[in-house]
Amino acid sequence: MTNQPNIPDRLEASIGNMLAYYSIQLEGTKISYMFCKRSEPTQTLDFTPTQEDWDKFNFLLKEANVWAWETAYIEPQLADGNQWHLRIEQGGREKIIEGSNRYPSPEQFVKYLDAIRILIGNNYFQ
């Protein structure tokens, strides 16, 4: 637990396909960002978001209405494509969401991706 109200107690997110995979994990107040592109070694970068970054992150999650998302967005007709995952615990709430080639509304999902990018210095997460 971070004891800071705008920093989640837990945050994990990933997105990827056969060509590339990106993930983040909150470790205390630091974000560990891992990415792997096909035929390249996995790379890990650490980021320490500012309070302003966390405020923007929370604002965008609220705008995206993440806490009201379904627990799964699965397209059963497609096995390949993009898979994604979000787990967040904050303010006594927990949300675990998985997706495979389906998403909430495009506007909401873009805001969610933007929120993640704020925490990792606008690095690629898509």
Secondary structure, DSSP 8 states (H G I E B T S, - for coil): ----TTS-SEEEEEEE-SSEEEEEEEETTEEEEEEEETTS--EEEEE---HHHHHHHHHHHHHHTGGGS-SEEE-TT-SSS-EEEEEEEETTEEEEEEEEB--S-HHHHHHHHHHHHHHTTT----
